[in-house]
């Protein structure tokens, strides 16, 4: 029943989704702000100095930005064949995944990185249909560079971008070079600006993965780790199922699905290898919501699919209550 509602073209489904999202985000409004650790080797302290200090205002602003990002990702899902044209399944799943871990700080670097990654994926999806892909290759690289200003290790996603170009069968070497140039452009702009202000930044120490004691996430709460582990296994399982389902689809859908799958693998690997804050998993909400939406869209037993989505929703609600009580 719930899946049928979100597959429909009823305008009321967006109001219902907005209500669900704000309910899931409510714990963040009552938590004591505790900013995600920010290195002085990035431009974030300078950027944060321009933000208002009201926690309530920032909570509403960040909630609006996340929902707007989800709406755009939902458009990607309907436009690239992951879901039907009138479906809002991608938005529903994006909302659920973004609400998985309550933010102790309504505005954090991972939120801004996610917003720019939405822009990045939108440009990436336009490459195969373009007669002038070098333009979108540069723009996608630039969007990735902007995201990396907030989460520097995303610079490693350049390798994924090259894989995506290969999947889209873009053979011209200029596209690969242009992507790299686009990625470093934001850092050149910020680097020159901060140097002129006598506040140079150093990002190299932030780009070294920590292989020592790799799986001892001491700064992660055990319940957070359990939730992330469960959803990671579930998302990877459904993603592999989707790769099998799309074999009968068009070449364009197969290409987009492969690109999104590899994006998910890269983001998961980056977050784990660099021992990031749990909140960094919000970045995986973009590819994960697309793959999960495709899985539920193609699930033959709709009633069972509805039970699975309901169970995920209840699980997140219970975790939100626990997190609010534990805090």
C-alpha positions in Angstrom: 0.0 0.0 0.0 2.7 2.5 1.0 4.8 1.7 -2.2 1.7 2.1 -4.4 1.1 5.5 -2.9 4.6 6.7 -3.5 4.6 5.3 -7.1 1.5 7.3 -7.9 1.3 10.8 -9.3 -0.6 12.2 -6.3 0.8 15.6 -5.3 -0.1 14.8 -1.7 2.7 12.3 -1.5 5.3 15.1 -1.3 3.5 16.7 1.6 3.4 13.4 3.3 7.1 12.9 2.7 7.9 16.3 4.0 6.0 15.5 7.2 7.9 12.2 7.6 11.2 13.9 7.0 10.7 16.6 9.6 9.5 14.0 12.1 12.6 11.9 11.5 14.8 15.1 11.8 13.2 16.3 15.1 15.8 14.7 17.4 18.5 17.0 15.9 16.5 20.0 17.1 16.7 18.9 20.7 20.3 17.7 20.7 23.1 19.9 22.1 25.1 21.2 19.1 28.4 19.5 18.9 30.2 20.3 15.7 31.9 17.6 13.7 35.6 17.9 14.2 37.0 20.3 11.6 40.7 20.5 10.6 42.3 23.9 10.5 43.9 22.7 7.2 40.6 23.3 5.4 38.7 26.5 4.7 35.8 25.3 6.8 36.5 27.5 9.9 36.5 30.5 7.6 33.3 29.4 5.9 31.6 28.6 9.2 32.3 32.1 10.5 29.7 33.4 8.1 26.8 31.2 9.2 24.2 32.3 11.7 24.6 31.0 15.3 20.9 30.0 15.8 20.7 26.2 16.1 17.0 26.3 15.3 17.5 28.4 12.2 20.3 26.1 11.0 18.2 23.1 11.6 15.4 24.3 9.4 17.8 25.5 6.7 19.7 22.2 6.6 16.4 20.2 6.6 15.1 22.2 3.7 18.4 21.7 1.8 18.4 17.9 2.4 14.8 17.6 1.2 15.5 19.7 -1.9 18.5 17.5 -2.6 16.3 14.4 -2.3 13.8 15.9 -4.7 16.6 16.4 -7.3 17.9 12.9 -6.7 14.3 11.6 -7.2 14.3 13.4 -10.6 17.5 11.6 -11.5 15.8 8.3 -10.6 12.8 9.0 -12.9 14.8 10.5 -15.7 17.4 7.7 -15.9 15.2 4.7 -15.7 15.7 3.7 -12.0 12.0 4.2 -11.3 8.8 5.1 -13.1 8.1 8.6 -14.3 5.6 9.4 -11.5 7.4 7.6 -8.7 8.8 9.3 -5.6 10.3 6.1 -4.2 13.8 7.6 -4.5 12.9 10.6 -2.5 11.3 8.4 0.2 14.4 6.3 0.5 16.7 9.3 0.4 14.8 10.8 3.3 15.0 7.6 5.3 18.7 7.2 4.7 19.6 10.8 5.5 17.6 10.4 8.8 19.4 7.2 9.7 22.0 9.0 11.9 20.8 12.1 13.7 23.2 15.0 13.3 24.5 16.5 16.5 25.3 19.6 14.5 22.6 20.7 12.0 25.2 22.2 9.7 28.3 20.0 9.1 30.8 19.5 6.2 29.2 16.3 5.1 25.9 18.0 4.4 27.5 20.6 2.1 29.6 17.9 0.4 26.4 15.9 -0.2 24.7 19.0 -1.8 27.6 19.4 -4.3 27.7 15.6 -4.9 24.0 15.8 -6.0 25.2 18.4 -8.6 28.1 16.2 -9.5 25.9 13.1 -10.2 23.4 15.3 -12.2 26.2 16.3 -14.6 27.7 12.8 -14.7 24.3 11.4 -15.9 24.2 13.9 -18.8 27.6 12.8 -20.3 26.3 9.8 -22.4 23.5 11.8 -24.0 25.7 14.8 -24.8 27.4 15.5 -28.2 29.9 17.6 -26.4 30.8 15.5 -23.3 34.0 17.5 -22.5 31.9 20.3 -21.1 30.0 18.1 -18.7 33.3 16.3 -17.8 34.8 19.6 -16.6 31.6 20.7 -14.8 31.3 17.3 -13.1 34.9 17.6 -12.0 34.3 21.1 -10.7 31.3 20.0 -8.7 33.4 17.2 -7.2 36.1 19.7 -6.3 33.6 21.9 -4.6 32.4 18.9 -2.6 36.0 18.0 -1.7 36.4 21.5 -0.2 34.2 20.3 2.6 35.4 16.7 2.7 38.9 16.6 1.1 39.1 12.8 0.7 36.4 13.0 -2.0 39.3 14.0 -4.3 39.8 10.3 -4.7 36.5 10.2 -6.5 38.4 11.4 -9.6 39.3 7.7 -10.1 35.6 6.8 -10.0 34.8 9.6 -12.5 37.3 8.0 -14.9 35.6 4.7 -14.4 32.2 6.3 -15.1 33.6 7.8 -18.3 34.7 4.3 -19.4 31.3 2.8 -18.6 29.7 5.5 -20.7 32.2 4.6 -23.4 33.7 8.0 -23.6 37.1 7.2 -25.1 38.6 10.7 -25.8 41.5 11.3 -23.5 40.6 15.0 -23.3 37.6 14.2 -21.2 39.7 12.4 -18.6 42.2 15.3 -18.4 39.4 17.9 -18.3 37.8 16.1 -15.4 41.0 16.4 -13.4 41.4 20.0 -14.3 37.8 20.7 -13.2 38.4 19.0 -9.8 41.5 20.9 -8.9 40.0 24.3 -10.0 38.1 25.0 -6.8 41.3 24.3 -4.8 43.3 26.6 -7.0 40.8 29.4 -6.4 40.6 28.8 -2.6 44.3 28.3 -2.4 45.2 31.5 -4.1 42.6 33.4 -2.1 43.7 32.1 1.3 47.4 32.6 0.3 46.7 36.3 -0.4 44.9 36.5 3.0 48.0 34.9 4.5 46.0 31.9 5.7 47.3 29.1 3.5 45.6 25.7 3.8 47.3 22.2 3.6 45.2 19.3 2.6 47.9 16.6 2.0 47.8 15.3 5.6 44.0 14.8 5.2 44.5 12.6 2.1 46.5 9.8 3.7 44.3 6.8 4.5 44.7 5.3 8.0 45.3 1.6 7.6 46.5 1.2 11.2 43.9 -0.5 13.3 41.5 -0.1 10.4 38.3 -1.7 11.9 38.6 -0.4 15.4 36.2 2.5 15.1 36.6 3.7 18.7 35.0 7.1 18.0 31.8 5.4 16.8 29.0 4.4 19.2 28.3 0.7 19.2 24.7 1.2 18.3 25.7 3.5 15.4 28.1 0.9 14.2 25.4 -1.8 14.3 22.9 0.3 12.4 25.5 1.3 9.8 26.6 -2.4 9.4 23.0 -3.6 9.0 22.1 -1.0 6.4 25.4 -1.4 4.6 24.8 -5.2 4.2 21.2 -4.6 3.2 22.1 -1.9 0.6 24.9 -4.0 -0.9 22.6 -7.0 -1.2 19.9 -5.1 -2.9 22.4 -3.4 -5.2 23.7 -6.8 -6.4 20.1 -7.8 -7.0 19.5 -4.7 -9.1 22.6 -5.4 -11.2 20.9 -8.7 -12.1 17.5 -7.1 -12.8 18.8 -4.5 -15.2 20.3 -7.1 -17.6 17.0 -7.0 -19.5 16.9 -3.2 -19.5 18.2 -0.8 -22.1 21.9 -0.1 -22.5 21.4 3.4 -21.0 19.8 2.0 -17.8 22.5 -0.6 -17.5 25.2 2.1 -17.8 23.6 4.4 -15.2 23.1 1.4 -12.8 26.8 0.4 -13.1 27.9 4.0 -12.5 25.8 4.3 -9.4 26.9 1.0 -8.0 30.6 1.9 -8.4 29.9 5.3 -6.8 28.4 3.5 -3.8 31.5 1.2 -3.5 33.8 4.2 -3.7 32.0 6.3 -1.1 31.8 3.4 1.3 35.5 2.7 0.9 36.4 6.3 1.4 34.4 6.7 4.6 35.9 3.4 6.0 39.5 3.9 4.9 39.7 7.4 6.3 37.9 6.6 9.5 35.4 9.4 9.1 32.6 10.5 11.4 29.5 8.3 11.0 27.7 11.3 9.6 29.8 10.9 6.5 27.6 8.1 5.4 25.0 10.7 4.3 27.1 10.9 1.1 26.1 7.3 0.3 22.4 8.3 0.4 22.6 9.5 -3.2 23.6 6.2 -4.9 22.0 4.0 -2.3 18.6 5.6 -2.6 18.7 5.2 -6.4 19.6 1.5 -6.2 17.1 0.8 -3.4 14.4 2.5 -5.4 15.2 0.4 -8.4 15.1 -2.7 -6.3 11.6 -2.0 -4.8 10.3 -0.7 -8.1 11.1 -4.0 -9.7 10.1 -6.2 -6.8 7.3 -8.5 -8.0 5.7 -9.0 -4.6 4.6 -5.4 -3.8 3.1 -6.3 -0.4 6.4 -7.8 0.8 8.3 -4.8 -0.5 6.0 -2.5 1.5 6.6 -4.5 4.6 10.4 -4.1 4.1 10.1 -0.3 3.7 7.8 -0.1 6.8 10.3 -2.2 8.8 13.1 0.1 7.8 11.1 3.2 8.8 10.2 1.7 12.2 13.8 0.7 12.8 15.0 4.2 12.1 12.3 5.7 14.4 13.4 3.4 17.2 17.0 4.3 16.7 16.1 8.0 16.8 14.3 7.5 20.1 17.2 5.7 21.5 19.7 8.3 20.3 17.6 11.1 21.8 17.3 9.3 25.1 21.0 8.4 25.2 22.1 11.9 24.4 
